[in-house]
Amino acid sequence: MSLVTSLQERVRQLTGDDNIKIVSSAETNVTANTSSVKVSSVVGALGGFGLSLSLLYFKSVLIDD
């Protein structure tokens, strides 16, 4: 029994509706849908560095020693 057939049967049981049609078929993904780990690491490191610099700047401006 295929996945589609078993899904149709389950929906029929739950809803009591016999008019169930499959509109489109599933397609396999040709390319991977992942982002680059290197790019994400560099962006995260730059963001953290910028955040730490801005915190140090605001600390030195707001707190007078």
C-alpha positions as CSV (number, residue, x, y, z in Angstrom):
1,M,0.0,0.0,0.0
2,S,1.5,3.3,-1.0
3,L,1.6,6.4,1.1
4,V,-0.9,8.2,-1.0
5,T,-3.4,5.3,-0.7
6,S,-3.0,5.0,3.0
7,L,-3.4,8.8,3.4
8,Q,-6.6,8.8,1.4
9,E,-8.0,5.9,3.4
10,R,-7.2,7.7,6.7
11,V,-8.8,11.0,5.5
12,R,-11.9,9.0,4.4
13,Q,-12.1,7.5,7.9
14,L,-11.7,10.8,9.7
15,T,-14.0,12.9,7.5
16,G,-16.4,10.4,6.0
17,D,-15.8,12.0,2.6
18,D,-15.3,9.7,-0.4
19,N,-14.5,12.5,-2.9
20,I,-10.8,12.8,-2.3
21,K,-8.5,13.6,-5.2
22,I,-4.8,14.1,-5.5
23,V,-4.2,17.4,-7.3
24,S,-0.5,17.2,-7.9
25,S,2.3,14.7,-7.4
26,A,5.3,15.2,-5.2
27,E,8.6,16.1,-6.8
28,T,12.1,15.3,-5.5
29,N,14.3,18.2,-4.7
30,V,17.2,18.4,-7.2
31,T,19.5,20.7,-5.2
32,A,20.1,20.8,-1.5
33,N,18.4,23.6,0.3
34,T,21.2,24.3,2.8
35,S,23.1,27.5,3.5
36,S,26.8,27.7,3.6
37,V,28.2,27.1,7.1
38,K,31.2,29.2,6.4
39,V,29.1,32.2,5.3
40,S,26.9,31.9,8.4
41,S,29.9,31.6,10.7
42,V,31.5,34.8,9.2
43,V,28.3,36.8,9.4
44,G,27.7,35.6,13.0
45,A,31.3,36.5,14.0
46,L,31.0,40.0,12.4
47,G,27.7,40.6,14.1
48,G,29.1,39.6,17.5
49,F,32.1,41.7,17.0
50,G,30.0,44.7,16.0
51,L,27.7,44.2,19.0
52,S,30.6,44.0,21.4
53,L,32.1,47.2,20.0
54,S,28.9,49.1,20.2
55,L,28.4,47.9,23.9
56,L,31.9,49.1,24.7
57,Y,31.3,52.4,23.1
58,F,28.0,53.0,24.9
59,K,29.5,51.9,28.2
60,S,32.3,54.5,27.8
61,V,29.9,57.2,26.8
62,L,27.3,56.6,29.5
63,I,29.6,55.8,32.4
64,D,32.1,58.5,33.3
65,D,35.2,57.3,35.2
